[in-house]
Structures are given as structure tokens and as C-alpha cells.
Amino acid sequence: MLLLLILRLHQMLGSMLYGFVFAYVMSFGMSFLLSTFILLPVKERSSGAKHCQMISGVQPSTYWLTMFAVNIVNFVIPSLCVVGVVEAFAVEPYVHGYNVWSVHAGR
């Protein structure tokens, strides 16, 4: 009886630890992804590309909506890849039981 309890506890903690490590690595990776969104506006500002676009007649709203659309595409593709990896490899803490809705909510 005690052996079964220890085995079950080990399985449960292993699954929880795997889920924690997966969540930590994914949040770390996604934070790097989010930090790359500032690179394009900074590079355009330092090279003068934004100024050239404004002088040539591009409306500020058009410039920022385009920047927003590019950032959304750059975020959605990796996010869908993460959901695909979670589904493909059946990461147990995220697809088992009631947690499956947290993965599918991103779709």
C-alpha cells in the first residue's frame, strides 16, 4: 500500500514538475519574442526610415496600423506553433482533464 502511494506521488510530482518546467521555458521564450517587437521601430528611428516615410506622405495611422499588423502576425504564428507542439506531444499538464480548455482557448 505504501509503495503504491509513493509511486503515485512520484508520478504526480513528475507530471507537475514537467508542467512547471514547460511553462517556465515557454514564458521565457515568449518574453524574448515580445521583446523583439521593439526592435523594428527603434531601428527605423535610428536609420531615419520612419522620417522618410512620413516625409513621403504616409499617414501616421497607416504607419502604426501596418506596424501593428506585422507584430500581430509575428506573434500569432509562434503562438499557434506552441499550441501545436502542446497538442502534438500531448503535454499532460496542459491537455489532461480540465486543462485542455486553457490550450484550446488560444485558438
C-alpha positions in Angstrom: 0.0 0.0 0.0 2.8 2.4 0.9 4.7 1.5 -2.2 1.7 2.3 -4.4 1.2 5.6 -2.6 4.9 6.5 -3.1 4.7 5.5 -6.8 1.5 7.6 -7.3 3.1 10.6 -5.6 6.2 10.3 -7.7 4.1 10.2 -10.9 2.0 13.2 -9.8 5.1 15.3 -8.8 6.9 14.3 -12.0 4.0 15.5 -14.1 3.6 18.7 -12.1 7.4 19.4 -12.4 7.3 18.7 -16.1 4.4 21.1 -16.5 6.2 23.8 -14.4 9.4 23.5 -16.4 7.5 23.6 -19.7 5.6 26.7 -18.6 8.8 28.4 -17.4 10.6 27.7 -20.6 7.7 28.8 -22.8 7.2 32.1 -20.8 10.9 32.8 -21.1 10.8 32.2 -24.9 7.7 34.2 -25.4 9.2 37.1 -23.4 12.1 37.1 -25.9 9.6 37.1 -28.7 7.7 40.0 -27.3 11.0 42.0 -26.7 11.8 41.7 -30.5 8.7 43.8 -31.3 10.5 47.0 -30.2 13.5 46.3 -32.5 11.8 47.4 -35.8 10.6 50.8 -34.5 14.0 51.6 -32.9 15.9 50.5 -36.0 13.6 52.6 -38.2 14.0 55.6 -35.9 17.8 55.3 -35.8 18.2 54.8 -39.6 15.7 57.6 -40.4 13.3 55.2 -42.3 10.3 56.4 -40.3 11.1 60.0 -41.1 11.5 59.2 -44.8 8.1 57.5 -44.8 6.5 60.5 -43.0 8.0 63.0 -45.5 6.9 60.9 -48.5 3.3 61.2 -47.3 2.5 58.1 -45.3 -0.2 58.9 -42.7 0.8 58.2 -39.1 -2.3 56.0 -38.6 -1.3 53.9 -41.7 2.3 53.6 -40.4 1.2 52.4 -36.9 -1.6 50.1 -38.2 0.9 48.4 -40.5 3.3 48.1 -37.6 0.5 46.6 -35.5 -0.4 44.1 -38.3 3.2 43.0 -38.7 3.5 42.5 -34.9 0.3 40.5 -34.7 1.4 38.2 -37.5 4.8 37.8 -35.8 3.0 36.9 -32.5 0.2 34.7 -33.8 2.4 32.3 -35.8 4.7 31.3 -32.9 1.7 31.2 -30.6 0.0 28.7 -32.9 3.2 26.7 -33.1 3.3 26.5 -29.3 -0.3 25.3 -29.2 0.5 22.8 -31.9 3.5 21.5 -30.0 1.5 21.1 -26.9 -1.2 19.2 -28.8 1.2 17.1 -30.9 3.3 15.9 -27.9 0.3 15.8 -25.6 2.0 17.6 -22.7 0.0 16.1 -19.9 -0.4 19.0 -17.6 -1.9 21.1 -20.4 -4.1 18.6 -22.2 -5.3 16.4 -19.4 -8.7 16.9 -17.8 -9.9 20.4 -17.3 -6.6 22.0 -18.5 -7.4 21.2 -22.1 -9.5 24.3 -22.4 -6.6 26.5 -21.5 -4.8 25.2 -24.5 -7.7 25.5 -26.9 -8.7 29.0 -25.6 -5.7 30.4 -27.6 -7.1 29.2 -30.9 
